[in-house]
């Protein structure tokens, strides 16, 4: 294991740990705002209590996500300073969008919680709109960096920072990201609710229903993303799809994980459908509901591993080649090879 590979693996690990929590934050934030609005419109105290539980999950998860975000940022800046410099130049505007979301979300989260029950339900529901928007701005901005890795715009002749918004990989990637985040958040929320001593059947049923309803749109968004990836980045597409789908992958490290993730998606659908059916009958299937939350996160981890790892040994991929990881690693940091 050489130092470039080890550096790449560590970067991927820190990213995966961050995303495990980030997806729950996005999903819980969107669901909180929607359920809070429904509670206001229906004057339903049970829905209001459910919205509070969702928001608590979001805040608790945000603490862990923030820690891993700090680790990821510090590591990327120290181990891959050249890549960090490229991002800050080529994707300055998307990064600025994400930073606006981060800065705005902190006071909005505090205000949303402390004003709950202290201002009118209509005003409080309205406050959820900028809260949800600020949370969404973070992936909306940062996902441009992932699109840049798979289809670097800064290598185009006459590139200007504003051109980063024209990356053709971005629309399917952000659609896949947001739908998937809400989907994961819904399943994890159901798992958290069912683990409580007094499991609220209404919240479990609603969360499972949202998760199941989004599985098909998520699959469509994933197919759309792969179709665009195949056009602009055949190297990564071949590594992801593998020989079973008629490709000749440069590496055998990734397509088995892709096939495993697809199998887990089928298992997730079956388990969640059973748990949802039991909830409709007024019964709580605890094991199945918890399994749905775990499976949702497992699918995300595998898919992110495949999508990000499949570019190795390159960091920025251009068609069938790219900029190798080894050229971007900080050579001042001695990374001893593993034996």
C-alpha angles and dihedrals in degrees: 000000000000125000094255092054093046090050090050092049093050091049090051093048093052090047093050093050090050093049093050087068100030094061090053090050093053094045095044092047094053093044092047093055094046095046092045089054091049090050090053094047094047096035086231116162092191091058090046090054090048091052089052090052090050091050092049089055090050094051094046091048091047090063093058093042090053092054093051091044089057092048091048094048095047092046094048092048093049102037097034106028093152092055090047090052091050091052094049090051102037098034101031095129096047090048089050089053091052092047091051088054093050094047093045096045095059098065091034092056091049093047093046092054100040094044093050105120092001096083130037117288091240093055091043092051089050089052087061091068097068089038092057091042092053092050091049093049090068097063091033088062103034096046087070086070091059091047087051091054093053096039110016112207095185089074092062115104113262093013118181124187091249088062089072088081090063095064105132092210093061103075096056091039095054092043090052090046100050097041090047093048093053089045093051091043091054094051094044090048090053089051092050093047094049091051091062121100091243103038111199107225094200093056093045092049093048094047094048091046092053091046093051093045091055097049093084096046088047091053091048091050090049092051090048091051092050092049091054091042090053090055099047102025113030092163093064093037091056092048091051101044100038130186097312088069094044101265131128102224119204088218135032094207098090118032093066087059089049092053090046090051091052090051090050090051089057090048090048092052092049095046094044092047091053092048091048092049090052090049090053088055090052096256131116117227097198099178094047093046093050089045090054091056093047093046092050091056092043091054090050093050093050095045093048090048090053096044095047101031095048091075093065131149081032127062097192111034125206112185105294098354140022146159109324121234089234091065092056101045115107103253091200089071111078108217106188112220117247116244 
